[in-house]
Amino acid sequence: MIEKQESTYEKVILIGIINQKQDEEKSKEYLDELEFLSFTAGGEVTQRFQQKLDKPNPKTFIGTGKLDDVRVYVEENEIGTAVFDDELSPAQQKNIEKILKCKVVDRTYLILDIFAQRAQTSYARTQVELAQYEYLLPRLAGLWTHLERQRGGIGMRGPGETEIETDRRIVRDKIALLKKKLETIDKQMEVQRGNRGSLVRVALVGYTNVGKSTLMNLISKSEVFAENKLFATLDTTVRKVVIRNLPFLLTDTVGFIRKLPTQLVESFKSTLDEVREADLLLHVVDISHKSFEDHIASVEGILEEIKCQDKPSIMVFNKIDAYEAEDFDEDDLTTERSSQHYTLQEWKKTWMNKLEDNVLFISAIEKENIESFRKKVYDKVREIHITRFPYNNFLYPEYDAYLPEDES
């Protein structure tokens, strides 16, 4: 089921809509992210198409006139794939493919495809395969072009429908088998979590590509795969970390994303279990991304879904070395000053100030403020540990490392 793409990039176009739920600016942000997803999957975006619609066309998602413009561009530029920013129904996908005569995928399938490329372990591959089959099941009829004969005619009645139903049964059986396999592995992983002893558990959570794996490599001195692409790592990685003389377990989890497919949320239940069982969350945020506040909201939404919103946490704003405030001309009366023009110091005086001492500003790549990060994590882990084991208080004194002036 899982297939890896070749290294050559294929030509891709992106298609999104503008409506009451997402205005033009928000739609552009989603398409920016979709372009990064396409690049990660092995595509080269050559054009974007947007249309203002109150609601998607039930047959073709976008209007027929706009779709005709897309068809002309696809034909003239030999486009291989059209990627839609929202999930398409099986009927919409089938209708659009007939008109465009190229591959048509939506955001959900694109993410599934990336996950299929990135899955390294047997467990991750099983999770992704289950999500793929669950996505595929309602779309089976549209995938089997050789079954067009089922429309009718002499000698053409029956077999086509029978074959589709056979395929559906095979897929349902495969889904049941994969779920059973995952249940077995989940039980094994639950036993593993139980065997980790009484060490405090810390989990890195955050949007995809915010630098969680880079940060884990830095403080655990491990070699977790890290790359400037979305979903660089899928497998949950657990490392024993010691800061000063205080040991704890650090978990790197799969990154979240806006419009995360429901199939993946269910399939990656074990990763979410690691978050549920953590004593402390390190919510890593890429502050250099202009939509970082939306990313925070997306992550907090998923944490609320899995009932982890009240866990002790530290907000870690990463990539401060890459942060740049947009220039603002006070004499230009046509431009209103917005959060895009805030400096880091100004940001710290906003809602971030309400986080009190549960906030850090670092650069994992440039190793900026990492000593402050270690101290903060040490203090929080120590607080949890001595609450659990008061008699160990004397073993772990207050963190008294020297902090340079620039880390105050």
ChimeraX attribute file (.defattr): number of C-alpha atoms within 10 A of each C-alpha:
attribute: neighborCount
match mode: 1-to-1
recipient: residues
	/A:1	11
	/A:2	15
	/A:3	8
	/A:4	14
	/A:5	14
	/A:6	9
	/A:7	9
	/A:8	9
	/A:9	14
	/A:10	18
	/A:11	19
	/A:12	24
	/A:13	23
	/A:14	24
	/A:15	21
	/A:16	24
	/A:17	23
	/A:18	19
	/A:19	16
	/A:20	10
	/A:21	9
	/A:22	13
	/A:23	13
	/A:24	16
	/A:25	10
	/A:26	14
	/A:27	19
	/A:28	17
	/A:29	15
	/A:30	18
	/A:31	22
	/A:32	14
	/A:33	16
	/A:34	23
	/A:35	22
	/A:36	17
	/A:37	20
	/A:38	27
	/A:39	18
	/A:40	21
	/A:41	26
	/A:42	18
	/A:43	21
	/A:44	19
	/A:45	21
	/A:46	13
	/A:47	15
	/A:48	17
	/A:49	16
	/A:50	16
	/A:51	17
	/A:52	15
	/A:53	15
	/A:54	11
	/A:55	13
	/A:56	18
	/A:57	12
	/A:58	12
	/A:59	17
	/A:60	19
	/A:61	24
	/A:62	23
	/A:63	15
	/A:64	14
	/A:65	9
	/A:66	12
	/A:67	19
	/A:68	13
	/A:69	11
	/A:70	21
	/A:71	17
	/A:72	12
	/A:73	15
	/A:74	21
	/A:75	13
	/A:76	9
	/A:77	10
	/A:78	13
	/A:79	22
	/A:80	16
	/A:81	23
	/A:82	25
	/A:83	25
	/A:84	25
	/A:85	22
	/A:86	17
	/A:87	17
	/A:88	22
	/A:89	16
	/A:90	18
	/A:91	16
	/A:92	18
	/A:93	22
	/A:94	18
	/A:95	17
	/A:96	22
	/A:97	17
	/A:98	11
	/A:99	14
	/A:100	20
	/A:101	16
	/A:102	17
	/A:103	15
	/A:104	22
	/A:105	20
	/A:106	19
	/A:107	21
	/A:108	22
	/A:109	20
	/A:110	19
	/A:111	22
	/A:112	21
	/A:113	22
	/A:114	22
	/A:115	27
	/A:116	25
	/A:117	19
	/A:118	21
	/A:119	22
	/A:120	13
	/A:121	10
	/A:122	9
	/A:123	17
	/A:124	20
	/A:125	20
	/A:126	22
	/A:127	24
	/A:128	26
	/A:129	22
	/A:130	25
	/A:131	25
	/A:132	23
	/A:133	19
	/A:134	18
	/A:135	19
	/A:136	17
	/A:137	17
	/A:138	13
	/A:139	17
	/A:140	16
	/A:141	21
	/A:142	17
	/A:143	13
	/A:144	13
	/A:145	8
	/A:146	8
	/A:147	16
	/A:148	13
	/A:149	15
	/A:150	17
	/A:151	11
	/A:152	11
	/A:153	8
	/A:154	5
	/A:155	9
	/A:156	13
	/A:157	13
	/A:158	12
	/A:159	13
	/A:160	19
	/A:161	16
	/A:162	12
	/A:163	15
	/A:164	17
	/A:165	14
	/A:166	12
	/A:167	16
	/A:168	18
	/A:169	13
	/A:170	13
	/A:171	18
	/A:172	15
	/A:173	12
	/A:174	16
	/A:175	19
	/A:176	13
	/A:177	13
	/A:178	18
	/A:179	16
	/A:180	12
	/A:181	14
	/A:182	21
	/A:183	13
	/A:184	12
	/A:185	15
	/A:186	17
	/A:187	12
	/A:188	12
	/A:189	15
	/A:190	14
	/A:191	11
	/A:192	11
	/A:193	15
	/A:194	10
	/A:195	9
	/A:196	12
	/A:197	8
	/A:198	12
	/A:199	14
	/A:200	19
	/A:201	23
	/A:202	27
	/A:203	24
	/A:204	26
	/A:205	26
	/A:206	29
	/A:207	26
	/A:208	24
	/A:209	23
	/A:210	26
	/A:211	26
	/A:212	31
	/A:213	25
	/A:214	20
	/A:215	23
	/A:216	23
	/A:217	18
	/A:218	16
	/A:219	16
	/A:220	17
	/A:221	11
	/A:222	14
	/A:223	11
	/A:224	21
	/A:225	11
	/A:226	17
	/A:227	13
	/A:228	11
	/A:229	15
	/A:230	24
	/A:231	24
	/A:232	23
	/A:233	24
	/A:234	22
	/A:235	21
	/A:236	15
	/A:237	17
	/A:238	19
	/A:239	17
	/A:240	14
	/A:241	19
	/A:242	14
	/A:243	15
	/A:244	14
	/A:245	10
	/A:246	17
	/A:247	17
	/A:248	18
	/A:249	19
	/A:250	24
	/A:251	25
	/A:252	28
	/A:253	24
	/A:254	24
	/A:255	21
	/A:256	20
	/A:257	19
	/A:258	16
	/A:259	13
	/A:260	14
	/A:261	17
	/A:262	12
	/A:263	18
	/A:264	20
	/A:265	15
	/A:266	13
	/A:267	21
	/A:268	22
	/A:269	15
	/A:270	22
	/A:271	19
	/A:272	21
	/A:273	15
	/A:274	22
	/A:275	25
	/A:276	18
	/A:277	14
	/A:278	20
	/A:279	19
	/A:280	22
	/A:281	23
	/A:282	22
	/A:283	22
	/A:284	27
	/A:285	26
	/A:286	27
	/A:287	23
	/A:288	17
	/A:289	15
	/A:290	15
	/A:291	13
	/A:292	16
	/A:293	12
	/A:294	13
	/A:295	22
	/A:296	18
	/A:297	13
	/A:298	19
	/A:299	23
	/A:300	18
	/A:301	15
	/A:302	18
	/A:303	19
	/A:304	12
	/A:305	10
	/A:306	14
	/A:307	12
	/A:308	18
	/A:309	16
	/A:310	8
	/A:311	15
	/A:312	15
	/A:313	20
	/A:314	21
	/A:315	20
	/A:316	22
	/A:317	21
	/A:318	25
	/A:319	23
	/A:320	19
	/A:321	16
	/A:322	12
	/A:323	15
	/A:324	16
	/A:325	13
	/A:326	13
	/A:327	11
	/A:328	14
	/A:329	12
	/A:330	10
	/A:331	7
	/A:332	8
	/A:333	8
	/A:334	8
	/A:335	10
	/A:336	10
	/A:337	14
	/A:338	9
	/A:339	12
	/A:340	14
	/A:341	16
	/A:342	17
	/A:343	14
	/A:344	14
	/A:345	8
	/A:346	11
	/A:347	14
	/A:348	15
	/A:349	10
	/A:350	12
	/A:351	9
	/A:352	15
	/A:353	12
	/A:354	11
	/A:355	13
	/A:356	9
	/A:357	11
	/A:358	17
	/A:359	19
	/A:360	19
	/A:361	23
	/A:362	24
	/A:363	20
	/A:364	23
	/A:365	14
	/A:366	12
	/A:367	13
	/A:368	18
	/A:369	19
	/A:370	19
	/A:371	16
	/A:372	19
	/A:373	19
	/A:374	15
	/A:375	18
	/A:376	18
	/A:377	19
	/A:378	22
	/A:379	17
	/A:380	17
	/A:381	22
	/A:382	22
	/A:383	15
	/A:384	17
	/A:385	21
	/A:386	15
	/A:387	12
	/A:388	12
	/A:389	11
	/A:390	11
	/A:391	9
	/A:392	13
	/A:393	14
	/A:394	9
	/A:395	10
	/A:396	16
	/A:397	13
	/A:398	12
	/A:399	14
	/A:400	8
	/A:401	11
	/A:402	9
	/A:403	12
	/A:404	10
	/A:405	6
	/A:406	7
	/A:407	14
	/A:408	7
